């Protein structure tokens, strides 16, 4: 949705203008007074007849500022918007008069400063007209206090004359600087704090704050190409003030970083409930549009793309399988606690079966089961075995001996590392164990990439009903990244 200038009867937008800039209302804590002045200048009323208050996305175009540009100088006529349509019924603003007044004020200030500092050639301050003071009989001592606006290796010199009775005369001076002084020492006492005014206080503006692909990956784990692809799956919404790009970014930040809705709301200056609604809305849209992103390739495609590491020992390998567990918060019911408690993880978990092709593509993802379920039960129950064809080789670890018979019934071959007999492996068993481990490691690499997504660190109770959809999106994001095997 294109932003439009908030001024009544002004129809300028980002799309229909070329040489016009748009400014957000001042929103820093120290700019509260300036923000009030802008609001009063706009003099817009809401539906209740009250003075209108700008929203975070409200903007005002530069045509309402003198010189078609906003100024940060409080003395400038462009500091506050003053040019408005006739509907405001204000006195016509004399732009030339305001500009001339600003120039005269600036010139007077420059002359005053030049009288105090003589063209940056001397740092000594002299009193042009000595002040004659009547002596007082006083024995109290008054300290001399000098306030400097800058640090200088050549300090200013002060001379004071007074009658030498038991009196001390205090002087206080505030020495301003000319703008053209270029050599100022930047030394600072170790006890001084940071110069807050020099810190970069630019705020986060969502997607438009991203300037390079590295920043996008840090926040969303995607490249610009993948981001734009996912963006095409999200429809425009006339009910949301949050742009489509920012809605997708909110969703991906939740997936990548796993931070709370409240924390994301602080970043985007919106309420946590709005963040929650956006997350579930984008989740439903992406799940329905990306169902085909995790698919079971035909056997010819697998053999045509078989990496060299498989060709010698496992030329008919169709997939590598394993189960992964994701920790969750403690469920609310006793039945859920019994089904989800994993003795292996010593925590409440959900477990899912994942199959990858020899080239590293996730080709099968089961629904999520409670952590109590065994690998064999999940494999027999989830429908994976129905996808196997005659002659397929399936690589697995030692946790799947219970599916060997089922694989044989499908005329496929289950390949697992040999079990230890008589206390030691034979030479052939050692070689076989090494060969299987050297290629089965790729599914562990896929799991490692999944665990980089912060939302999978621990599934919260509110996300449990959508855990299948969340796992699907996480696997889609992994498939859209660079392949783990470069052959």
Beta strands, then each sheet from edge to edge (+ up, - down):
strand 1: 22-24
strand 2: 59-61
strand 3: 145-148
strand 4: 172-175
strand 5: 317-327
strand 6: 341-342
strand 7: 347-356
strand 8: 362-365
strand 9: 369-370
strand 10: 393-395
strand 11: 413-415
sheet 1: 1+ 2-
sheet 2: 3+ 4+
sheet 3: 6+ 7- 5+ 10+ 11+
sheet 4: 6+ 7- 8+
sheet 5: 6+ 7- 9+
end
